[in-house]
Amino acid sequence: DDLRYATRDSHAGRRVLVTGAARGIGRAIVEAFLRRGATVGVLDVSEDEVAGAVAAFEGIRQGSAIGLTVDVSDYAALATALKDAAARTGGAFDTVVNNAGISPKHAGAAHRVWEMDPAEWGRVVDVNLTGHFNTIRALSPAMREAGRGWIVNTSSVAGKTYSPIVACHYAATKSAIIGLTKHLAAELGPFGIRVNALAPGRIETPMVAGVAPEINAAQVAMTPMGRLGQPAEVADAALWLTSSEASFVTGQTIDVAGGLYM
Ligand code: NAI
């Protein structure tokens, strides 16, 4: 389905940073933005996987992809990588899709709060929450100066309501993203920068593939649309939120969840 995004060039000329871009939802977001004509920064932690993702998209004629190997939780390394990318592509990113996130293990006896390793708690906060702050901290000055910018964060249905399949660190960071999104929409709105978030339900990605089939089946049973979501369906929402069709939408967290936990 090579023509899926080829009919319009709504994002031509845009420079889009996608974090956690080597696989899963992030990778689908990269493809969507490339097909809409954007230059896309493909950011992930493994050099090989970043190179593989960039190579996989070489055939797409509309946009161009560049790789950035960096951990979003490391502000200094991230700022350097973004500076390099700006030099390579001739300008700063005007759009960021903060997608990188981890859910180390799903709920189980060892993941109740009274047994959780404090270091694991810290790591989830560093990646899922501070990682969002870091990209926005680094990119917002140029967006502000330009008087335009688009930011999409990644929450989760598990940040809106109790989900038995995640642990407390994951739920806490995904709730925090909703507050971060509202606050930054207020701070940055006067400068023409829109800030929104996505709250995916159960999406078929490597993160979810590691889970016992009966857990996914139970989630599907609670989903009115009766299936798992596809990464491309989350990517479509990211495209919309960063397009001119959403020009008066900011501070919102949009569920892409087939009706799970409405
Ligand atoms: P995934 O685990 O399949 O892919 C995540 C990507 O992020 C990987 O390529 C990984 O290497 C990268 N990443 C992890 N830590 C990083 C770091 N410190 N710096 C840079 N990159 C890093 O995950 P998936 O399923 O594609 O999820 C993407 C986002 O969507 C996450 O924020 C997740 O919490 C969220 N989400 C996913 C849902 C699902 O059902 N798959 C449901 C709700 C939210």
py3Dmol code that shows the C-alpha trace and the ligand (Angstrom):
import py3Dmol

protein = """\
ATOM      1  CA  ASP A   1       0.000   0.000   0.000  1.00  0.00           C
ATOM      2  CA  ASP A   2       2.674   2.439  -1.100  1.00  0.00           C
ATOM      3  CA  LEU A   3       0.163   5.111  -1.992  1.00  0.00           C
ATOM      4  CA  ARG A   4      -1.390   5.337   1.454  1.00  0.00           C
ATOM      5  CA  TYR A   5       0.089   8.761   2.172  1.00  0.00           C
ATOM      6  CA  ALA A   6       1.107   9.720  -1.329  1.00  0.00           C
ATOM      7  CA  THR A   7      -1.985  11.611  -2.359  1.00  0.00           C
ATOM      8  CA  ARG A   8      -1.196  14.693  -0.306  1.00  0.00           C
ATOM      9  CA  ASP A   9       1.944  16.520   0.719  1.00  0.00           C
ATOM     10  CA  SER A  10       0.496  18.146   3.836  1.00  0.00           C
ATOM     11  CA  HIS A  11       3.862  17.979   5.621  1.00  0.00           C
ATOM     12  CA  ALA A  12       6.188  18.931   2.754  1.00  0.00           C
ATOM     13  CA  GLY A  13       9.007  21.132   4.013  1.00  0.00           C
ATOM     14  CA  ARG A  14       8.446  20.110   7.628  1.00  0.00           C
ATOM     15  CA  ARG A  15      11.290  18.746   9.774  1.00  0.00           C
ATOM     16  CA  VAL A  16       9.898  16.102  12.094  1.00  0.00           C
ATOM     17  CA  LEU A  17      11.707  14.395  14.959  1.00  0.00           C
ATOM     18  CA  VAL A  18      10.275  11.003  15.934  1.00  0.00           C
ATOM     19  CA  THR A  19      11.667   9.358  19.077  1.00  0.00           C
ATOM     20  CA  GLY A  20      11.605   5.594  19.590  1.00  0.00           C
ATOM     21  CA  ALA A  21      11.425   5.448  15.820  1.00  0.00           C
ATOM     22  CA  ALA A  22      13.157   2.161  14.977  1.00  0.00           C
ATOM     23  CA  ARG A  23      10.162  -0.096  15.486  1.00  0.00           C
ATOM     24  CA  GLY A  24       6.514  -0.328  16.493  1.00  0.00           C
ATOM     25  CA  ILE A  25       4.365   2.802  16.561  1.00  0.00           C
ATOM     26  CA  GLY A  26       7.356   5.133  16.085  1.00  0.00           C
ATOM     27  CA  ARG A  27       8.377   3.412  12.892  1.00  0.00           C
ATOM     28  CA  ALA A  28       4.850   3.704  11.481  1.00  0.00           C
ATOM     29  CA  ILE A  29       4.887   7.414  12.366  1.00  0.00           C
ATOM     30  CA  VAL A  30       8.165   7.860  10.471  1.00  0.00           C
ATOM     31  CA  GLU A  31       6.657   6.226   7.399  1.00  0.00           C
ATOM     32  CA  ALA A  32       3.513   8.355   7.559  1.00  0.00           C
ATOM     33  CA  PHE A  33       5.440  11.629   7.770  1.00  0.00           C
ATOM     34  CA  LEU A  34       7.840  10.589   5.002  1.00  0.00           C
ATOM     35  CA  ARG A  35       4.903   9.810   2.720  1.00  0.00           C
ATOM     36  CA  ARG A  36       3.539  13.270   3.463  1.00  0.00           C
ATOM     37  CA  GLY A  37       6.777  14.841   2.260  1.00  0.00           C
ATOM     38  CA  ALA A  38       8.570  15.645   5.524  1.00  0.00           C
ATOM     39  CA  THR A  39      12.235  15.353   6.450  1.00  0.00           C
ATOM     40  CA  VAL A  40      12.188  12.937   9.378  1.00  0.00           C
ATOM     41  CA  GLY A  41      14.716  12.461  12.163  1.00  0.00           C
ATOM     42  CA  VAL A  42      14.637   8.777  13.094  1.00  0.00           C
ATOM     43  CA  LEU A  43      15.793   8.706  16.714  1.00  0.00           C
ATOM     44  CA  ASP A  44      16.372   5.536  18.709  1.00  0.00           C
ATOM     45  CA  VAL A  45      18.934   3.982  21.066  1.00  0.00           C
ATOM     46  CA  SER A  46      20.549   1.348  18.868  1.00  0.00           C
ATOM     47  CA  GLU A  47      22.768   2.455  15.998  1.00  0.00           C
ATOM     48  CA  ASP A  48      22.062  -0.737  14.004  1.00  0.00           C
ATOM     49  CA  GLU A  49      18.315  -0.452  14.397  1.00  0.00           C
ATOM     50  CA  VAL A  50      18.339   3.230  13.459  1.00  0.00           C
ATOM     51  CA  ALA A  51      20.398   2.455  10.357  1.00  0.00           C
ATOM     52  CA  GLY A  52      18.047  -0.417   9.477  1.00  0.00           C
ATOM     53  CA  ALA A  53      14.960   1.801   9.806  1.00  0.00           C
ATOM     54  CA  VAL A  54      16.501   4.589   7.709  1.00  0.00           C
ATOM     55  CA  ALA A  55      17.526   2.080   5.015  1.00  0.00           C
ATOM     56  CA  ALA A  56      14.032   0.566   4.968  1.00  0.00           C
ATOM     57  CA  PHE A  57      12.592   3.937   3.998  1.00  0.00           C
ATOM     58  CA  GLU A  58      15.058   4.772   1.240  1.00  0.00           C
ATOM     59  CA  GLY A  59      12.506   3.881  -1.436  1.00  0.00           C
ATOM     60  CA  ILE A  60      10.030   6.496  -0.299  1.00  0.00           C
ATOM     61  CA  ARG A  61      10.326   9.357  -2.739  1.00  0.00           C
ATOM     62  CA  GLN A  62       8.343  12.048  -0.957  1.00  0.00           C
ATOM     63  CA  GLY A  63      10.507  12.734   2.096  1.00  0.00           C
ATOM     64  CA  SER A  64      13.932  11.937   3.481  1.00  0.00           C
ATOM     65  CA  ALA A  65      15.008  10.203   6.682  1.00  0.00           C
ATOM     66  CA  ILE A  66      18.086  10.849   8.793  1.00  0.00           C
ATOM     67  CA  GLY A  67      19.196   8.711  11.728  1.00  0.00           C
ATOM     68  CA  LEU A  68      19.959   9.900  15.267  1.00  0.00           C
ATOM     69  CA  THR A  69      21.296   7.356  17.765  1.00  0.00           C
ATOM     70  CA  VAL A  70      20.715   8.707  21.248  1.00  0.00           C
ATOM     71  CA  ASP A  71      18.937   7.941  24.512  1.00  0.00           C
ATOM     72  CA  VAL A  72      16.135  10.484  25.071  1.00  0.00           C
ATOM     73  CA  SER A  73      16.802  10.496  28.816  1.00  0.00           C
ATOM     74  CA  ASP A  74      20.314  11.957  28.308  1.00  0.00           C
ATOM     75  CA  TYR A  75      19.792  15.695  27.803  1.00  0.00           C
ATOM     76  CA  ALA A  76      23.363  16.576  26.911  1.00  0.00           C
ATOM     77  CA  ALA A  77      23.691  13.824  24.309  1.00  0.00           C
ATOM     78  CA  LEU A  78      20.272  14.653  22.885  1.00  0.00           C
ATOM     79  CA  ALA A  79      21.031  18.364  22.539  1.00  0.00           C
ATOM     80  CA  THR A  80      24.268  17.537  20.689  1.00  0.00           C
ATOM     81  CA  ALA A  81      22.512  15.073  18.360  1.00  0.00           C
ATOM     82  CA  LEU A  82      19.795  17.627  17.570  1.00  0.00           C
ATOM     83  CA  LYS A  83      22.386  20.285  16.805  1.00  0.00           C
ATOM     84  CA  ASP A  84      24.179  17.885  14.423  1.00  0.00           C
ATOM     85  CA  ALA A  85      20.891  16.979  12.747  1.00  0.00           C
ATOM     86  CA  ALA A  86      20.015  20.644  12.255  1.00  0.00           C
ATOM     87  CA  ALA A  87      23.391  21.197  10.581  1.00  0.00           C
ATOM     88  CA  ARG A  88      22.889  18.142   8.333  1.00  0.00           C
ATOM     89  CA  THR A  89      19.361  19.060   7.242  1.00  0.00           C
ATOM     90  CA  GLY A  90      19.684  22.832   7.098  1.00  0.00           C
ATOM     91  CA  GLY A  91      17.429  23.736  10.001  1.00  0.00           C
ATOM     92  CA  ALA A  92      15.987  22.800  13.381  1.00  0.00           C
ATOM     93  CA  PHE A  93      13.100  20.353  13.790  1.00  0.00           C
ATOM     94  CA  ASP A  94       9.773  22.224  13.807  1.00  0.00           C
ATOM     95  CA  THR A  95       7.750  19.137  14.749  1.00  0.00           C
ATOM     96  CA  VAL A  96       8.397  16.495  17.391  1.00  0.00           C
ATOM     97  CA  VAL A  97       6.543  13.265  18.041  1.00  0.00           C
ATOM     98  CA  ASN A  98       7.656  12.049  21.467  1.00  0.00           C
ATOM     99  CA  ASN A  99       6.984   8.333  21.177  1.00  0.00           C
ATOM    100  CA  ALA A 100       9.895   6.630  22.971  1.00  0.00           C
ATOM    101  CA  GLY A 101       8.599   4.776  25.997  1.00  0.00           C
ATOM    102  CA  ILE A 102       9.227   1.634  28.009  1.00  0.00           C
ATOM    103  CA  SER A 103       7.058  -0.710  30.033  1.00  0.00           C
ATOM    104  CA  PRO A 104       9.734  -3.024  31.499  1.00  0.00           C
ATOM    105  CA  LYS A 105       7.414  -5.801  32.541  1.00  0.00           C
ATOM    106  CA  HIS A 106       3.717  -5.968  32.618  1.00  0.00           C
ATOM    107  CA  ALA A 107       1.750  -6.431  35.813  1.00  0.00           C
ATOM    108  CA  GLY A 108       2.673  -9.420  37.891  1.00  0.00           C
ATOM    109  CA  ALA A 109       3.570 -10.193  41.442  1.00  0.00           C
ATOM    110  CA  ALA A 110       7.062  -8.708  41.113  1.00  0.00           C
ATOM    111  CA  HIS A 111       5.582  -5.473  39.843  1.00  0.00           C
ATOM    112  CA  ARG A 112       3.468  -4.454  42.779  1.00  0.00           C
ATOM    113  CA  VAL A 113       4.676  -1.255  44.372  1.00  0.00           C
ATOM    114  CA  TRP A 114       5.938  -3.010  47.507  1.00  0.00           C
ATOM    115  CA  GLU A 115       8.323  -5.112  45.443  1.00  0.00           C
ATOM    116  CA  MET A 116       9.349  -2.700  42.700  1.00  0.00           C
ATOM    117  CA  ASP A 117      13.036  -1.993  42.260  1.00  0.00           C
ATOM    118  CA  PRO A 118      13.501   1.744  42.886  1.00  0.00           C
ATOM    119  CA  ALA A 119      16.053   1.856  40.053  1.00  0.00           C
ATOM    120  CA  GLU A 120      13.441   0.509  37.656  1.00  0.00           C
ATOM    121  CA  TRP A 121      10.979   3.178  38.814  1.00  0.00           C
ATOM    122  CA  GLY A 122      13.619   5.817  38.096  1.00  0.00           C
ATOM    123  CA  ARG A 123      14.420   4.461  34.642  1.00  0.00           C
ATOM    124  CA  VAL A 124      10.767   4.502  33.562  1.00  0.00           C
ATOM    125  CA  VAL A 125      10.385   8.107  34.741  1.00  0.00           C
ATOM    126  CA  ASP A 126      13.626   9.088  32.976  1.00  0.00           C
ATOM    127  CA  VAL A 127      12.592   7.626  29.611  1.00  0.00           C
ATOM    128  CA  ASN A 128       8.810   8.081  29.546  1.00  0.00           C
ATOM    129  CA  LEU A 129       8.562  11.499  31.184  1.00  0.00           C
ATOM    130  CA  THR A 130      11.940  13.247  31.270  1.00  0.00           C
ATOM    131  CA  GLY A 131      12.558  12.078  27.687  1.00  0.00           C
ATOM    132  CA  HIS A 132       9.556  14.184  26.610  1.00  0.00           C
ATOM    133  CA  PHE A 133      10.789  17.198  28.595  1.00  0.00           C
ATOM    134  CA  ASN A 134      14.264  16.847  27.081  1.00  0.00           C
ATOM    135  CA  THR A 135      13.229  17.064  23.420  1.00  0.00           C
ATOM    136  CA  ILE A 136      10.820  19.918  24.108  1.00  0.00           C
ATOM    137  CA  ARG A 137      13.412  21.782  26.187  1.00  0.00           C
ATOM    138  CA  ALA A 138      15.915  21.451  23.368  1.00  0.00           C
ATOM    139  CA  LEU A 139      13.594  22.268  20.448  1.00  0.00           C
ATOM    140  CA  SER A 140      11.194  24.866  21.863  1.00  0.00           C
ATOM    141  CA  PRO A 141      13.558  27.879  21.668  1.00  0.00           C
ATOM    142  CA  ALA A 142      13.823  27.589  17.860  1.00  0.00           C
ATOM    143  CA  MET A 143      10.084  26.908  17.527  1.00  0.00           C
ATOM    144  CA  ARG A 144       9.354  29.972  19.631  1.00  0.00           C
ATOM    145  CA  GLU A 145      11.634  32.093  17.527  1.00  0.00           C
ATOM    146  CA  ALA A 146      10.030  30.794  14.325  1.00  0.00           C
ATOM    147  CA  GLY A 147       6.539  31.431  15.701  1.00  0.00           C
ATOM    148  CA  ARG A 148       5.407  27.915  14.815  1.00  0.00           C
ATOM    149  CA  GLY A 149       5.833  24.381  16.059  1.00  0.00           C
ATOM    150  CA  TRP A 150       3.982  21.122  16.532  1.00  0.00           C
ATOM    151  CA  ILE A 151       4.450  18.762  19.486  1.00  0.00           C
ATOM    152  CA  VAL A 152       2.781  15.370  19.928  1.00  0.00           C
ATOM    153  CA  ASN A 153       3.357  13.454  23.160  1.00  0.00           C
ATOM    154  CA  THR A 154       2.532   9.832  23.951  1.00  0.00           C
ATOM    155  CA  SER A 155       0.324   9.042  26.885  1.00  0.00           C
ATOM    156  CA  SER A 156      -1.736   5.850  27.035  1.00  0.00           C
ATOM    157  CA  VAL A 157      -5.204   4.741  28.006  1.00  0.00           C
ATOM    158  CA  ALA A 158      -3.284   3.400  31.036  1.00  0.00           C
ATOM    159  CA  GLY A 159      -2.582   7.046  31.956  1.00  0.00           C
ATOM    160  CA  LYS A 160      -6.297   7.865  32.044  1.00  0.00           C
ATOM    161  CA  THR A 161      -7.693   4.926  33.945  1.00  0.00           C
ATOM    162  CA  TYR A 162      -6.518   1.865  35.837  1.00  0.00           C
ATOM    163  CA  SER A 163      -5.133  -0.831  33.601  1.00  0.00           C
ATOM    164  CA  PRO A 164      -4.382  -4.216  35.158  1.00  0.00           C
ATOM    165  CA  ILE A 165      -1.677  -4.971  32.613  1.00  0.00           C
ATOM    166  CA  VAL A 166       0.817  -2.238  33.454  1.00  0.00           C
ATOM    167  CA  ALA A 167       2.716  -1.344  36.609  1.00  0.00           C
ATOM    168  CA  CYS A 168       2.510   1.853  38.679  1.00  0.00           C
ATOM    169  CA  HIS A 169       5.596   3.518  37.175  1.00  0.00           C
ATOM    170  CA  TYR A 170       4.164   3.229  33.669  1.00  0.00           C
ATOM    171  CA  ALA A 171       0.707   4.476  34.697  1.00  0.00           C
ATOM    172  CA  ALA A 172       2.203   7.413  36.616  1.00  0.00           C
ATOM    173  CA  THR A 173       4.363   8.577  33.706  1.00  0.00           C
ATOM    174  CA  LYS A 174       1.522   8.249  31.203  1.00  0.00           C
ATOM    175  CA  SER A 175      -0.771  10.319  33.461  1.00  0.00           C
ATOM    176  CA  ALA A 176       2.005  12.882  33.853  1.00  0.00           C
ATOM    177  CA  ILE A 177       2.172  13.297  30.076  1.00  0.00           C
ATOM    178  CA  ILE A 178      -1.437  14.534  30.088  1.00  0.00           C
ATOM    179  CA  GLY A 179      -0.560  17.286  32.600  1.00  0.00           C
ATOM    180  CA  LEU A 180       2.661  18.152  30.790  1.00  0.00           C
ATOM    181  CA  THR A 181       0.724  18.461  27.533  1.00  0.00           C
ATOM    182  CA  LYS A 182      -1.859  20.850  29.003  1.00  0.00           C
ATOM    183  CA  HIS A 183       0.723  23.009  30.743  1.00  0.00           C
ATOM    184  CA  LEU A 184       2.971  23.295  27.699  1.00  0.00           C
ATOM    185  CA  ALA A 185      -0.003  24.021  25.431  1.00  0.00           C
ATOM    186  CA  ALA A 186      -0.644  27.053  27.637  1.00  0.00           C
ATOM    187  CA  GLU A 187       2.992  28.154  27.757  1.00  0.00           C
ATOM    188  CA  LEU A 188       3.680  27.701  24.057  1.00  0.00           C
ATOM    189  CA  GLY A 189       0.296  28.536  22.482  1.00  0.00           C
ATOM    190  CA  PRO A 190       1.020  32.272  22.350  1.00  0.00           C
ATOM    191  CA  PHE A 191       4.007  31.468  20.099  1.00  0.00           C
ATOM    192  CA  GLY A 192       2.014  29.475  17.558  1.00  0.00           C
ATOM    193  CA  ILE A 193       3.113  26.113  18.941  1.00  0.00           C
ATOM    194  CA  ARG A 194       0.450  23.436  19.416  1.00  0.00           C
ATOM    195  CA  VAL A 195       0.978  20.659  21.964  1.00  0.00           C
ATOM    196  CA  ASN A 196      -1.202  17.552  22.030  1.00  0.00           C
ATOM    197  CA  ALA A 197      -0.906  13.932  23.114  1.00  0.00           C
ATOM    198  CA  LEU A 198      -2.044  10.541  21.903  1.00  0.00           C
ATOM    199  CA  ALA A 199      -3.430   7.877  24.225  1.00  0.00           C
ATOM    200  CA  PRO A 200      -3.192   4.585  22.358  1.00  0.00           C
ATOM    201  CA  GLY A 201      -5.156   1.577  23.510  1.00  0.00           C
ATOM    202  CA  ARG A 202      -3.802  -1.872  22.722  1.00  0.00           C
ATOM    203  CA  ILE A 203      -1.654  -1.587  19.585  1.00  0.00           C
ATOM    204  CA  GLU A 204       0.036  -4.548  17.873  1.00  0.00           C
ATOM    205  CA  THR A 205       3.771  -3.775  18.313  1.00  0.00           C
ATOM    206  CA  PRO A 206       6.867  -5.539  19.691  1.00  0.00           C
ATOM    207  CA  MET A 207       6.042  -4.053  23.138  1.00  0.00           C
ATOM    208  CA  VAL A 208       2.751  -5.934  23.118  1.00  0.00           C
ATOM    209  CA  ALA A 209       4.058  -9.068  21.375  1.00  0.00           C
ATOM    210  CA  GLY A 210       5.993  -9.950  24.525  1.00  0.00           C
ATOM    211  CA  VAL A 211       2.757 -10.302  26.485  1.00  0.00           C
ATOM    212  CA  ALA A 212       0.877 -13.570  27.067  1.00  0.00           C
ATOM    213  CA  PRO A 213      -1.802 -14.090  24.363  1.00  0.00           C
ATOM    214  CA  GLU A 214      -4.577 -14.376  26.952  1.00  0.00           C
ATOM    215  CA  ILE A 215      -3.754 -10.875  28.238  1.00  0.00           C
ATOM    216  CA  ASN A 216      -4.115  -9.388  24.763  1.00  0.00           C
ATOM    217  CA  ALA A 217      -7.294 -11.426  24.240  1.00  0.00           C
ATOM    218  CA  ALA A 218      -8.753  -9.972  27.448  1.00  0.00           C
ATOM    219  CA  GLN A 219      -7.923  -6.434  26.207  1.00  0.00           C
ATOM    220  CA  VAL A 220      -9.564  -7.162  22.856  1.00  0.00           C
ATOM    221  CA  ALA A 221     -12.663  -8.388  24.693  1.00  0.00           C
ATOM    222  CA  MET A 222     -12.901  -4.972  26.403  1.00  0.00           C
ATOM    223  CA  THR A 223     -12.389  -3.081  23.123  1.00  0.00           C
ATOM    224  CA  PRO A 224     -15.672  -2.240  21.357  1.00  0.00           C
ATOM    225  CA  MET A 225     -13.979  -2.483  17.963  1.00  0.00           C
ATOM    226  CA  GLY A 226     -13.011  -6.056  18.847  1.00  0.00           C
ATOM    227  CA  ARG A 227      -9.372  -6.061  17.784  1.00  0.00           C
ATOM    228  CA  LEU A 228      -5.908  -4.700  18.533  1.00  0.00           C
ATOM    229  CA  GLY A 229      -5.011  -1.407  16.858  1.00  0.00           C
ATOM    230  CA  GLN A 230      -2.367  -1.074  14.169  1.00  0.00           C
ATOM    231  CA  PRO A 231       0.655   1.259  14.450  1.00  0.00           C
ATOM    232  CA  ALA A 232      -0.441   3.064  11.258  1.00  0.00           C
ATOM    233  CA  GLU A 233      -3.722   4.016  12.943  1.00  0.00           C
ATOM    234  CA  VAL A 234      -1.773   5.844  15.664  1.00  0.00           C
ATOM    235  CA  ALA A 235       0.408   7.443  12.979  1.00  0.00           C
ATOM    236  CA  ASP A 236      -2.708   8.792  11.236  1.00  0.00           C
ATOM    237  CA  ALA A 237      -3.701  10.614  14.430  1.00  0.00           C
ATOM    238  CA  ALA A 238      -0.189  12.104  14.749  1.00  0.00           C
ATOM    239  CA  LEU A 239      -0.426  13.346  11.166  1.00  0.00           C
ATOM    240  CA  TRP A 240      -3.778  14.961  11.825  1.00  0.00           C
ATOM    241  CA  LEU A 241      -2.673  16.647  15.060  1.00  0.00           C
ATOM    242  CA  THR A 242       0.317  18.212  13.297  1.00  0.00           C
ATOM    243  CA  SER A 243      -1.615  19.234  10.165  1.00  0.00           C
ATOM    244  CA  SER A 244      -3.451  22.436   9.344  1.00  0.00           C
ATOM    245  CA  GLU A 245      -6.703  20.471   9.734  1.00  0.00           C
ATOM    246  CA  ALA A 246      -6.105  20.566  13.508  1.00  0.00           C
ATOM    247  CA  SER A 247      -5.098  24.240  13.588  1.00  0.00           C
ATOM    248  CA  PHE A 248      -7.238  25.105  16.656  1.00  0.00           C
ATOM    249  CA  VAL A 249      -6.583  21.915  18.618  1.00  0.00           C
ATOM    250  CA  THR A 250      -4.122  22.149  21.504  1.00  0.00           C
ATOM    251  CA  GLY A 251      -3.682  20.737  25.008  1.00  0.00           C
ATOM    252  CA  GLN A 252      -5.695  17.621  24.115  1.00  0.00           C
ATOM    253  CA  THR A 253      -5.026  13.952  24.720  1.00  0.00           C
ATOM    254  CA  ILE A 254      -6.701  11.945  21.970  1.00  0.00           C
ATOM    255  CA  ASP A 255      -7.535   8.255  22.493  1.00  0.00           C
ATOM    256  CA  VAL A 256      -6.675   5.948  19.608  1.00  0.00           C
ATOM    257  CA  ALA A 257      -8.077   2.902  21.304  1.00  0.00           C
ATOM    258  CA  GLY A 258     -11.072   1.432  19.490  1.00  0.00           C
ATOM    259  CA  GLY A 259     -13.222   2.528  22.430  1.00  0.00           C
ATOM    260  CA  LEU A 260     -11.222   0.729  25.155  1.00  0.00           C
ATOM    261  CA  TYR A 261     -11.998   2.349  28.555  1.00  0.00           C
ATOM    262  CA  MET A 262     -14.061   5.268  27.201  1.00  0.00           C
TER     263      MET A 262
END
"""
ligand_1 = """\
44
NAI
P 8.107 -0.575 21.275
O 8.744 -1.096 22.513
O 7.672 -1.542 20.241
O 9.031 0.533 20.605
C 9.557 1.576 21.379
C 10.809 2.127 20.728
O 11.343 3.141 21.602
C 11.896 1.070 20.539
O 12.428 1.157 19.232
C 12.927 1.441 21.597
O 14.259 1.112 21.246
C 12.739 2.947 21.701
N 13.245 3.472 22.964
C 13.105 2.917 24.198
N 13.779 3.626 25.101
C 14.365 4.672 24.438
C 15.196 5.728 24.850
N 15.589 5.854 26.111
N 15.603 6.616 23.911
C 15.237 6.480 22.615
N 14.445 5.486 22.171
C 14.021 4.575 23.082
O 6.857 0.293 21.793
P 5.491 0.697 21.051
O 4.473 -0.308 21.415
O 5.735 1.039 19.638
O 5.117 2.010 21.890
C 5.480 3.305 21.489
C 4.894 4.300 22.485
O 3.477 4.126 22.564
C 5.431 4.135 23.908
O 5.550 5.405 24.512
C 4.346 3.322 24.594
O 4.337 3.520 25.974
C 3.112 3.904 23.914
N 1.953 3.040 23.980
C 1.956 1.801 23.362
C 0.833 1.010 23.431
C 0.761 -0.328 22.777
O -0.240 -1.022 22.958
N 1.752 -0.741 21.990
C -0.363 1.442 24.181
C -0.274 2.760 24.742
C 0.866 3.512 24.648
"""
view = py3Dmol.view(width=600, height=400)
view.addModel(protein, "pdb")
view.setStyle({"model": 0}, {"cartoon": {"style": "trace"}})
view.addModel(ligand_1, "xyz")
view.setStyle({"model": 1}, {"stick": {}})
view.zoomTo()
view.show()
